[in-house]
Amino acid sequence: MRVIIVGAGEVGYHLAQRLSQEEQDVVVVDSDPERAERASGLLDVMTVVGNGASIQVLEEAGVRSARLLMAVTSLDEVNLISCLAASRLGVKYTIARISNPDYYAKGSVLSRERLGIDLMINPDREAATETFQLLSSGAATDVANFADGKVQLMGLAVREGARVAGKRLEDLDSELGHLPYVVAAIVRQGETFIPDGSSVIQPGDQIYVLSPTAQASFIPPLAGHEPFRLQRVMIAGGSAEGRYLAEILQDQGIECTILDRDRRRCLELAEQLPRCLVLQGDATDLGLLEMEGVNGIDGFVAATGNDETNLLSSLLAKTVGARRVVSLVERFEYLPLVPRVGLDAAVSPRMSAVNAILRYVRRGRVMTVATLKGIEAETIEFRVGPDSAVAQRPLKEIRFPKGALVGTIIRGDTIIIPRGRDWVKPGDEVIVFAVPEAIPEVEELFS
């Protein structure tokens, strides 16, 4: 399948990298020759230098034979025009990265429905939602929801002395068999592997666990984390992500304070968020953080719009005594630094956009896709069709590729944490965890 990606920045490059690994026919378009050259040199993709909103450039990229176009530049207008042009030239699916609320508000004359664009992604909103989930969990470094929120995937660091530390998964299954969970992946010293029953969880491991959302609260204590209740949050920075997060917090009845250096922005936020306390100040001022009660606060989120400032203010908040610290990070290369410097979690608006887009790219009956930070694996939710190779067969008889694992089966309102004897039936929703090289074979099984 030919896929055209307009924009070779962080989002476009990451999408191209993922899709080229899965042997998709990827064409990257960017007006910056250096970005295009980087993508061409490092990835197995074709590149075209030019404006993605130009018909001539799109023709050069082979738009008439493309099935999907993703416009993910930092300019909303370029993304919209690229999608509109591609649609008129016969591209079946179009996706646009959009930040301006005027373009995606319900009832707007420029809404997705009226423009005929299949998906509009707002990275800032996606990031705010993910940040709230991370704050609420109290321990997770990653959170992703599946099956309309019924199933949750949680990433956790295993602490020394944790109940699961030093134990084989098959022994834990005997000890904790009454609890509905499955360890889908383990990251150890930067390497990802899909475990089996003989795998041993070690202190310092990053584990990824699937469980019913309603019962997910029992998982963090198993990894050595204390119970947590979110009541007070400070947001450092009045960026778009910060404002969207504040809206979520005030709607949930959680006490929220926003700190921003710009007086005019503070006045705007105070008007838009009547139930939040808005203060003018510098998020890197240690004395100010102490004075405003960051010591012991449940959650601190750095969302200034500058990665370096976010990381510094997060470190200061952690030093002062904030219980849960989340930093927004735009640049992908900074994400691995977060656990190394002692922060609880990071959220990347660009990675959030990638997650939302990938579900439209897959072959087969894909419902949801999640790409997580710092792990070379994806979580994919499939709906099983009557002609699928996995239908009407027990899991132990299905030859799944190495590096893939079935984590959950959803059958109606029933959530099944599967074992080898469980069957997959048509109409089931199946959540699979897989490393990139195993994804094509997994998709083939569910197609």
Secondary structure as the mmCIF struct_conf table of DSSP 4:
data_model
#
loop_
_struct_conf.conf_type_id
_struct_conf.id
_struct_conf.beg_label_comp_id
_struct_conf.beg_label_asym_id
_struct_conf.beg_label_seq_id
_struct_conf.end_label_comp_id
_struct_conf.end_label_asym_id
_struct_conf.end_label_seq_id
STRN STRN1 ARG A 2 VAL A 6
BEND BEND1 GLY A 9 GLY A 9
HELX_RH_AL_P HELX_RH_AL_P1 GLU A 10 GLN A 21
TURN_TY1_P TURN_TY1_P1 GLU A 22 GLU A 23
STRN STRN2 ASP A 25 ASP A 30
BEND BEND2 SER A 31 SER A 31
HELX_RH_AL_P HELX_RH_AL_P2 PRO A 33 LEU A 42
BEND BEND3 LEU A 43 ASP A 44
STRN STRN3 MET A 46 VAL A 49
BEND BEND4 GLY A 50 GLY A 50
TURN_TY1_P TURN_TY1_P2 GLY A 52 ALA A 53
HELX_RH_AL_P HELX_RH_AL_P3 ILE A 55 GLU A 60
TURN_TY1_P TURN_TY1_P3 ALA A 61 GLY A 62
HELX_RH_3T_P HELX_RH_3T_P1 VAL A 63 SER A 65
BEND BEND5 ARG A 67 ARG A 67
STRN STRN4 LEU A 68 ALA A 71
BEND BEND6 THR A 73 SER A 74
HELX_RH_AL_P HELX_RH_AL_P4 ASP A 76 ARG A 88
TURN_TY1_P TURN_TY1_P4 LEU A 89 GLY A 90
BEND BEND7 LYS A 92 LYS A 92
STRN STRN5 TYR A 93 ARG A 97
HELX_RH_3T_P HELX_RH_3T_P2 PRO A 101 TYR A 103
TURN_TY1_P TURN_TY1_P5 TYR A 104 TYR A 104
BEND BEND8 ALA A 105 ALA A 105
TURN_TY1_P TURN_TY1_P6 LYS A 106 GLY A 107
TURN_TY1_P TURN_TY1_P7 VAL A 109 LEU A 110
HELX_RH_AL_P HELX_RH_AL_P5 ARG A 112 LEU A 115
TURN_TY1_P TURN_TY1_P8 GLY A 116 GLY A 116
BEND BEND9 ASP A 118 ASP A 118
STRN STRN6 LEU A 119 ILE A 121
HELX_RH_AL_P HELX_RH_AL_P6 PRO A 123 SER A 137
BEND BEND10 GLY A 138 ALA A 139
BEND BEND11 THR A 141 THR A 141
STRN STRN7 ASP A 142 PHE A 146
TURN_TY1_P TURN_TY1_P9 ALA A 147 LYS A 150
STRN STRN8 VAL A 151 ALA A 157
HELX_LH_PP_P HELX_LH_PP_P1 VAL A 158 ARG A 159
TURN_TY1_P TURN_TY1_P10 GLU A 160 GLY A 161
TURN_TY1_P TURN_TY1_P11 ARG A 163 GLY A 166
STRN STRN9 LYS A 167 ARG A 168
HELX_RH_AL_P HELX_RH_AL_P7 LEU A 169 GLU A 175
BEND BEND12 LEU A 176 LEU A 176
TURN_TY1_P TURN_TY1_P12 GLY A 177 HIS A 178
BEND BEND13 LEU A 179 LEU A 179
STRN STRN10 VAL A 182 ARG A 188
TURN_TY1_P TURN_TY1_P13 GLN A 189 GLY A 190
STRN STRN11 GLU A 191 PHE A 193
TURN_TY1_P TURN_TY1_P14 GLY A 197 SER A 198
STRN STRN12 VAL A 200 ILE A 201
TURN_TY1_P TURN_TY1_P15 PRO A 203 GLY A 204
STRN STRN13 GLN A 206 PRO A 212
HELX_RH_3T_P HELX_RH_3T_P3 THR A 213 PHE A 218
HELX_RH_AL_P HELX_RH_AL_P8 ILE A 219 LEU A 222
TURN_TY1_P TURN_TY1_P16 ALA A 223 GLY A 224
HELX_LH_PP_P HELX_LH_PP_P2 HIS A 225 PRO A 227
STRN STRN14 ARG A 232 ALA A 236
BEND BEND14 SER A 239 SER A 239
HELX_RH_AL_P HELX_RH_AL_P9 ALA A 240 ASP A 251
TURN_TY1_P TURN_TY1_P17 GLN A 252 GLY A 253
STRN STRN15 GLU A 255 ASP A 260
BEND BEND15 ARG A 261 ARG A 261
HELX_RH_AL_P HELX_RH_AL_P10 ARG A 263 GLN A 272
TURN_TY1_P TURN_TY1_P18 PRO A 274 ARG A 275
BEND BEND16 CYS A 276 CYS A 276
STRN STRN16 LEU A 277 GLN A 280
TURN_TY1_P TURN_TY1_P19 ALA A 283 THR A 284
HELX_RH_AL_P HELX_RH_AL_P11 LEU A 286 MET A 291
TURN_TY1_P TURN_TY1_P20 GLU A 292 GLY A 293
TURN_TY1_P TURN_TY1_P21 ASN A 295 GLY A 296
BEND BEND17 ASP A 298 ASP A 298
STRN STRN17 GLY A 299 ALA A 302
BEND BEND18 THR A 304 GLY A 305
HELX_RH_AL_P HELX_RH_AL_P12 ASP A 307 VAL A 320
TURN_TY1_P TURN_TY1_P22 GLY A 321 GLY A 321
BEND BEND19 ARG A 323 ARG A 323
STRN STRN18 ARG A 324 LEU A 328
BEND BEND20 ARG A 331 ARG A 331
HELX_RH_3T_P HELX_RH_3T_P4 PHE A 332 TYR A 334
TURN_TY1_P TURN_TY1_P23 LEU A 335 PRO A 336
HELX_RH_AL_P HELX_RH_AL_P13 LEU A 337 ARG A 340
TURN_TY1_P TURN_TY1_P24 VAL A 341 GLY A 342
BEND BEND21 ASP A 344 ASP A 344
STRN STRN19 ALA A 345 VAL A 347
HELX_RH_AL_P HELX_RH_AL_P14 PRO A 349 LEU A 358
TURN_TY1_P TURN_TY1_P25 ARG A 359 VAL A 361
BEND BEND22 ARG A 363 ARG A 365
STRN STRN20 VAL A 366 THR A 371
TURN_TY1_P TURN_TY1_P26 LYS A 373 GLY A 374
BEND BEND23 GLU A 376 GLU A 376
STRN STRN21 GLU A 378 ARG A 383
HELX_LH_PP_P HELX_LH_PP_P3 VAL A 384 GLY A 385
TURN_TY1_P TURN_TY1_P27 PRO A 386 ASP A 387
TURN_TY1_P TURN_TY1_P28 ALA A 389 GLN A 392
STRN STRN22 ARG A 393 PRO A 394
HELX_RH_3T_P HELX_RH_3T_P5 LEU A 395 GLU A 397
BEND BEND24 ILE A 398 ILE A 398
HELX_LH_PP_P HELX_LH_PP_P4 PHE A 400 PRO A 401
TURN_TY1_P TURN_TY1_P29 LYS A 402 GLY A 403
STRN STRN23 ALA A 404 ARG A 411
TURN_TY1_P TURN_TY1_P30 GLY A 412 ASP A 413
STRN STRN24 THR A 414 ILE A 416
TURN_TY1_P TURN_TY1_P31 GLY A 420 ARG A 421
STRN STRN25 TRP A 423 VAL A 424
TURN_TY1_P TURN_TY1_P32 PRO A 426 GLY A 427
STRN STRN26 GLU A 429 ALA A 434
HELX_RH_3T_P HELX_RH_3T_P6 PRO A 436 ALA A 438
HELX_RH_AL_P HELX_RH_AL_P15 ILE A 439 PHE A 446
#
